[in-house]
């Protein structure tokens, strides 16, 4: 039974990574659909959310079945409960990619308000955080998890920069308000992707150290 259990644990890890890969592609394509004004890509991204939803349900069902069947000890118990939470955060990132795609469909119908510079940078940072939080989860790497948590500040700073820039557009010309709000929402959705990556990184620290660092400052985490 132990061999089967560990084989199934590995399968759960693989499914979590597969879900992460789907979500990363969704986020990248959502932003590309905006930058390249490619509405077909936006529609494809929205359609791919179903795959993410199905895989999240599958991971949950696997974990619940293993908890009931094997009654795992503390370490494996924490891993399985963490995997369920990680898959939930990943599915919510997929939802944010859908939201970005929906904004892209609207914005692509209008003339472009400004060159898209900060939003693609935000997207790249959020995708990097996503990759690294999953690496940290699989490798149980708390150092990498803490780096992900710190990286969230860069995404927040870029979101604030986007807000300030778009505010000047809206104040200068009220006709820009709908497009500016659409872009503000895109930046907000990307910030949420980064927040979910941060949640996963915090769960990794809990998984490895049994320490809950949610709502704790980075300085306090070091102690």
Legacy VTK file of the C-alpha trace (Angstrom):
# vtk DataFile Version 3.0
C-alpha trace
ASCII
DATASET POLYDATA
POINTS 223 float
0.000 0.000 0.000
2.860 2.392 0.797
4.278 2.054 -2.733
0.872 2.753 -4.297
0.377 5.709 -1.983
3.690 7.298 -2.974
2.992 6.658 -6.655
-0.343 8.437 -6.279
1.352 11.310 -4.430
3.647 11.760 -7.432
0.624 11.749 -9.741
-0.964 14.534 -7.667
2.254 16.565 -7.991
2.257 16.021 -11.759
-1.381 17.120 -12.048
-0.705 20.268 -10.006
2.217 21.102 -12.319
0.062 20.393 -15.385
-2.630 22.724 -14.032
0.041 25.356 -13.369
1.283 25.033 -16.951
-2.246 25.490 -18.347
-2.768 28.553 -16.162
0.574 30.123 -17.121
-0.263 29.738 -20.830
-3.716 31.222 -20.198
-2.254 34.299 -18.474
0.352 34.766 -21.208
-2.229 34.373 -24.000
-4.724 36.666 -22.295
-2.214 39.519 -22.169
-0.954 38.743 -25.692
-4.552 38.934 -26.950
-4.685 42.488 -25.583
-1.237 43.650 -26.709
-1.564 42.112 -30.199
-5.296 42.969 -30.418
-5.974 39.304 -31.172
-9.605 38.660 -30.200
-9.518 35.060 -31.465
-6.743 34.315 -28.961
-8.835 35.929 -26.217
-11.764 33.657 -27.096
-9.502 30.584 -27.145
-8.164 31.529 -23.700
-11.693 31.825 -22.293
-12.557 28.411 -23.776
-9.460 26.777 -22.206
-10.732 27.621 -18.697
-12.820 24.457 -18.811
-9.644 22.329 -18.856
-8.355 24.138 -15.772
-11.678 23.658 -13.956
-11.782 19.931 -14.731
-8.195 19.370 -13.597
-8.777 21.245 -10.336
-11.784 19.010 -9.586
-9.708 15.926 -10.448
-6.908 16.972 -8.058
-9.431 17.595 -5.273
-11.092 14.211 -5.801
-7.706 12.427 -5.832
-6.642 14.108 -2.586
-9.938 13.403 -0.790
-9.859 9.753 -1.881
-6.247 9.355 -0.698
-7.026 11.009 2.650
-9.905 8.565 3.187
-8.147 5.468 1.839
-4.670 5.793 3.338
-5.231 7.996 6.403
-1.760 9.519 5.906
0.539 10.650 8.697
1.367 14.299 9.418
3.779 15.097 6.540
1.710 13.493 3.786
-1.495 14.821 5.334
-0.126 18.357 5.116
0.992 17.762 1.521
-2.438 16.571 0.375
-4.363 19.367 2.102
-1.861 21.885 0.690
-2.192 20.423 -2.821
-5.954 20.967 -2.657
-5.466 24.608 -1.663
-2.779 25.126 -4.334
-5.096 23.783 -7.040
-7.822 26.185 -5.864
-5.458 29.165 -6.158
-4.369 27.984 -9.616
-7.994 27.710 -10.756
-8.603 31.260 -9.528
-5.601 32.438 -11.545
-7.232 30.827 -14.586
-10.362 32.851 -13.799
-8.250 36.027 -13.777
-6.884 35.086 -17.216
-10.495 34.763 -18.407
-11.262 38.202 -16.951
-8.267 39.718 -18.796
-9.410 38.058 -22.035
-12.891 39.509 -21.603
-11.403 42.996 -21.116
-9.230 42.415 -24.207
-12.319 41.594 -26.292
-13.839 44.936 -25.233
-10.666 47.001 -25.618
-9.799 45.491 -29.012
-13.012 46.998 -30.377
-11.769 50.511 -29.506
-8.767 52.529 -30.648
-5.753 51.812 -28.432
-5.484 54.341 -25.600
-1.726 54.020 -25.026
1.211 51.725 -25.784
1.040 48.650 -23.555
4.340 48.656 -21.667
3.750 48.087 -17.936
0.992 45.489 -18.359
3.205 42.997 -20.290
5.938 43.509 -17.653
3.385 42.820 -14.890
2.328 39.682 -16.763
5.905 38.410 -17.069
6.520 38.994 -13.350
3.262 37.258 -12.384
4.083 34.275 -14.640
7.556 34.029 -13.088
5.984 34.054 -9.622
3.607 31.303 -10.742
6.435 29.105 -12.058
8.582 29.653 -8.970
5.839 29.070 -6.402
5.105 25.706 -8.064
8.822 24.846 -8.152
8.953 25.719 -4.451
5.916 23.502 -3.802
7.329 20.474 -5.610
10.864 20.876 -4.189
9.657 22.053 -0.752
11.978 25.038 -1.175
11.156 27.691 1.449
13.912 30.038 0.232
12.335 30.201 -3.221
8.880 30.549 -1.639
10.063 33.623 0.286
11.500 35.120 -2.922
8.078 34.749 -4.544
6.435 36.548 -1.622
8.912 39.428 -1.909
8.402 39.670 -5.695
4.745 40.553 -5.113
5.853 44.086 -4.166
7.134 44.680 -7.725
3.772 43.734 -9.216
1.970 46.012 -6.751
4.300 48.894 -7.639
3.630 48.428 -11.363
-0.128 48.334 -10.766
0.138 51.655 -8.912
2.194 53.078 -11.778
-0.463 52.004 -14.300
-3.146 53.598 -12.125
-1.325 56.942 -11.910
-0.710 57.033 -15.661
-4.298 56.161 -16.561
-5.614 58.694 -14.079
-3.872 61.475 -16.032
-5.608 60.247 -19.221
-9.027 60.246 -17.550
-8.518 63.693 -16.021
-7.327 65.131 -19.350
-10.104 63.675 -21.514
-13.285 62.107 -20.143
-13.824 60.157 -23.392
-10.848 57.947 -22.391
-12.530 56.812 -19.137
-14.093 53.505 -20.384
-10.822 52.355 -22.025
-8.761 53.489 -19.031
-11.023 51.583 -16.643
-10.659 48.480 -18.839
-6.871 48.707 -18.549
-7.088 49.367 -14.804
-9.097 46.154 -14.484
-6.465 44.238 -16.484
-3.756 45.467 -14.096
-5.959 44.493 -11.151
-6.477 40.977 -12.559
-2.706 40.570 -13.000
-2.161 41.738 -9.436
-4.604 39.048 -8.314
-2.602 36.395 -10.227
0.476 37.521 -8.289
-1.521 37.431 -5.028
-2.541 33.825 -5.666
1.099 32.922 -6.383
1.960 34.547 -3.051
-0.729 32.455 -1.344
0.860 29.292 -2.769
4.324 30.389 -1.621
2.943 30.967 1.891
1.409 27.485 1.820
4.809 26.022 0.892
6.293 27.547 4.044
3.440 26.023 6.044
3.954 22.657 4.316
7.669 22.539 5.122
7.919 24.384 8.439
4.384 24.049 9.808
4.449 27.824 10.176
1.534 30.007 9.066
3.034 33.170 7.540
-0.152 34.625 6.057
-0.650 38.257 7.128
2.950 38.325 8.401
5.450 40.870 7.076
8.544 39.610 5.151
10.725 40.958 7.995
8.821 38.886 10.554
9.039 35.792 8.343
12.819 35.903 8.594
12.657 35.294 12.334
LINES 1 224
223 0 1 2 3 4 5 6 7 8 9 10 11 12 13 14 15 16 17 18 19 20 21 22 23 24 25 26 27 28 29 30 31 32 33 34 35 36 37 38 39 40 41 42 43 44 45 46 47 48 49 50 51 52 53 54 55 56 57 58 59 60 61 62 63 64 65 66 67 68 69 70 71 72 73 74 75 76 77 78 79 80 81 82 83 84 85 86 87 88 89 90 91 92 93 94 95 96 97 98 99 100 101 102 103 104 105 106 107 108 109 110 111 112 113 114 115 116 117 118 119 120 121 122 123 124 125 126 127 128 129 130 131 132 133 134 135 136 137 138 139 140 141 142 143 144 145 146 147 148 149 150 151 152 153 154 155 156 157 158 159 160 161 162 163 164 165 166 167 168 169 170 171 172 173 174 175 176 177 178 179 180 181 182 183 184 185 186 187 188 189 190 191 192 193 194 195 196 197 198 199 200 201 202 203 204 205 206 207 208 209 210 211 212 213 214 215 216 217 218 219 220 221 222
